[in-house]
Amino acid sequence: MDRAQHLALADEAVMRAAKLADDAERYASNTREKTPAYAAASEAWSTVARTHAAIAALLPDTTTED
């Protein structure tokens, strides 16, 4: 897997984390029993995003400038 692929996966994970955080916030005001599960899932996706970003930072940039 190259740098660009890790960055793409990090971006996807960030989007999932943000969606789950929004869901957790919405449930916090309505149905509190669902909030911890959505918050935990959001944190897990945040960790995935950080991991892919960290791996990408260690890999060489293979993009070429035209």
C-alpha positions as CSV (number, residue, x, y, z in Angstrom):
1,M,0.0,0.0,0.0
2,D,1.5,3.4,-0.9
3,R,1.3,6.8,0.7
4,A,-1.7,8.0,-1.4
5,Q,-3.7,4.9,-0.5
6,H,-3.0,5.4,3.2
7,L,-4.0,9.1,3.0
8,A,-7.2,8.1,1.2
9,L,-8.1,5.6,3.9
10,A,-7.3,8.2,6.6
11,D,-9.6,10.6,4.9
12,E,-12.4,8.0,4.7
13,A,-11.9,7.1,8.4
14,V,-12.1,10.8,9.4
15,M,-15.4,11.1,7.5
16,R,-16.8,8.1,9.3
17,A,-15.6,9.3,12.7
18,A,-17.2,12.7,12.0
19,K,-20.5,11.1,11.0
20,L,-20.5,8.9,14.1
21,A,-19.7,11.9,16.3
22,D,-22.6,13.8,14.9
23,D,-24.8,10.8,15.5
24,A,-23.5,10.5,19.1
25,E,-24.3,14.2,19.6
26,R,-27.8,13.8,18.2
27,Y,-28.5,10.8,20.4
28,A,-27.1,12.6,23.5
29,S,-30.1,14.9,23.4
30,N,-32.7,12.2,22.6
31,T,-31.8,8.6,23.4
32,R,-28.8,8.6,25.8
33,E,-28.3,4.8,25.8
34,K,-27.0,4.9,22.2
35,T,-24.6,7.7,22.8
36,P,-21.7,5.7,24.3
37,A,-21.7,3.2,21.5
38,Y,-21.6,5.9,18.8
39,A,-18.9,7.9,20.7
40,A,-16.8,4.7,21.0
41,A,-17.2,3.9,17.3
42,S,-16.2,7.5,16.4
43,E,-13.1,7.2,18.6
44,A,-12.2,3.9,16.9
45,W,-12.4,5.4,13.4
46,S,-10.4,8.4,14.7
47,T,-7.7,6.0,15.7
48,V,-7.8,4.3,12.3
49,A,-7.4,7.7,10.7
50,R,-4.5,8.7,12.9
51,T,-2.8,5.3,12.1
52,H,-3.1,5.6,8.4
53,A,-1.9,9.2,8.5
54,A,1.1,8.2,10.6
55,I,2.0,5.4,8.2
56,A,1.6,7.8,5.2
57,A,3.9,10.3,6.9
58,L,6.7,7.6,6.9
59,L,6.3,6.6,3.3
60,P,7.9,8.5,0.4
61,D,5.8,10.8,-1.7
62,T,5.4,9.1,-5.0
63,T,3.3,11.8,-6.7
64,T,4.9,13.6,-9.6
65,E,4.5,17.2,-10.5
66,D,3.5,18.0,-14.1
